[in-house]
């Protein structure tokens, strides 16, 4: 979901390969699993309004769908246990 709003046009505009970008993002998040249980805590921080004076908004927003800010936060689960066994 952390790449759901990214359009193919954004990857082209940034000069990135979509498959490599997604693989790198998954590797980075997977590395946060310090206790090896395969579980992470994920949070989403987002808003619908972009700052029209922002460099980010001027360069990237027109190639996102929807053109809104999203930030995904990931951390290892603190307890190291799962109730889903």
C-alpha positions, 0 to 999 in steps of 0.5 A, spaced: 500 500 500 505 504 501 506 505 493 499 505 491 498 512 490 505 512 485 503 512 478 507 510 472 508 517 470 512 518 477 517 513 476 518 515 469 519 522 472 524 520 477 528 516 473 526 510 477 525 502 475 518 501 478 520 493 480 527 495 483 523 501 487 518 496 490 524 491 491 528 496 495 522 498 499 520 491 501 528 490 503 528 496 507 522 494 511 523 487 512 530 489 515 526 492 521 524 485 523 529 485 528 526 478 532 525 474 526 518 473 527 515 476 520 511 481 524 512 489 524 508 495 526 505 499 521 502 506 521 500 511 516 500 519 516 497 522 511 493 528 509 489 531 503 492 538 502 499 539 499 502 545 500 502 549 493 509 552 495 512 546 497 518 543 492 515 536 493 508 538 491 511 542 485 515 536 482 511 530 484 504 531 486 501 532 479 504 524 478 501 521 484 493 519 484 490 521 489 495 528 489 496 527 497 501 526 502 502 519 505 507 517 510 508 510 512 511 508 518 514 501 520 517 498 526 519 492 529 513 489 534 515 490 541 513 484 544 516 479 539 509 475 539 503 474 535 496 472 537 495 469 530 499 462 531 
